[in-house]
Amino acid sequence: MDTPTTPAARPAPSPAEIALLAGGAVVVVGSFLDFGGTTNAWGSGSFPIATLLPLYALLVAVPLALTMFAKATLPAEVLGLSWPQWRVGLAAMNALMAIGWLLVGDLEIGFWLMALGIAAQAYGAIAAPTASSH
């Protein structure tokens, strides 16, 4: 009689992985709050430039979430870059864009929440660039 096999247990998420995932969630939540003036990151006054902030945050978090929770298998490289390289590049670009928005002024709670999430993702991407290898 065959005994059922249990899938290999995945180790607990590292602090860097938690920062990447939680940061992405905070950015998405913040994108629906007032970004500047009376519009959010998806509104007509901010679209498409401010919308890039949550989109980049999702591009950092979703592949990691898919491999961690859905046990998805992703290709090792996309367009010649590994997933850790994509995370570092997108998180750095997002951080630079957030710094650029500081020059605009008239920023509301949505921006500040997004900036907090972006900082967390930048930390996560740099602290453990090989987190989960995907």
N, C-alpha and C positions, 0 to 999 in steps of 0.2 A: 504494500500500500504506500502510495506517494504521500509525503507530508507537504503541506502547502509551504511555499517559500515566501518569505517576507522580503520586500524590496530593501535594498541597503539603506540604512538610516542616514539621512543627510545631517551633517553636524549643524549645530545652532548657527544662525547667521552671525557673521562678524560685526563689530561696530561699524566698519566701513560699509558693509552691505545694508545695515539698518539705516545709516545716514543716506545712502543712495535712494533707498525705497521711501523712507519717510520724507526726505527732502522733495522727492517728486510729488508725493501726495500733498504736501504743504503748498508747493507751487501751483498745483492744479486748483486747490481750494482757493488760494489767494487770487487766482486769475479771474474768478467769478465775483470778487468783491471790487469796490471802487479802486481803480488803478490810478487815475489822475482826473481831476475835475469830477464829472459825474458818470464816467463810463468805466467799464471793466476792460480787461485785456482782450476780450472778444468783441468789444463794441466798435461802432463805426469810426469813432475818432482815433482808436488805437490800432485797429486792424490794418494791415497785417504785421506791422513792426513789433508791437507789444505782444502779439500772439505767438511770436517765435519763442519767447521765454518759456511758456508752458509746453510748447511742442518739443523744444530741445530737452526739457526736463523729462517728458514722457519717453523720448528716445533713449535717455539714459536709464530710466527705471524699468520700462516694460520688458526689454529683453532679459534683464536680470530676474525680474519677477516670474517670467515664463519659465526660465530654467530652474528657479528655486521651488516654485509652487505647482506649476503645471507639468514639471519634469520634461519640458520640451527640449528637443535637441536642435541647437542652432548650428549653422556652419561656423567653422573656426574663424573664418575671415569674411568680411564683406568689403568689396571694392579694395582689397589688398590690406585692409586694416583689421587687427584683432578687436574683439569686444572691449578689452581694457583700453586700447588706444582710442576707440570711439568714445568711451565714457570720459576719458580725460579731455579729449578735444572738444566734445560738446559741452561738458561742464565748464571748461575754461572760456569757451565762446559765450556761454550764458552769463558767466560772471562778468566778463568784459561788457556785455550788453547792459547788464544791470548797473554797472558803474557808469556807463554812458547815460542811462536814464536819470542818474543823480544830477546831471547837469541841466536837465529839463526843468526841474522844480515842480511844484504843485502836485506832489505825489501823495497818494492816499494809502490806507491800510492794506489794500490789495497788493500794491507794489512792495510794501515792507514785508508782508508775509512771503511774497514770492522771493524777495531778496534773501530772507532767512533760509528758505528751502534751497535756493541756489547755492548759498554758502555751504549748507550741509552736503549737497551733492558734490561740490568742489572738494570739500574735505574727503568725502568717501572715495572719490575718483583718484585723488592723489595719495591718500593714506594706504590704500590697498589696490593698486591698479590691476592686480591679477585676481581680484575677488571673484570667486566662483568660476573663473576662467571664461565665463560667458556673460 
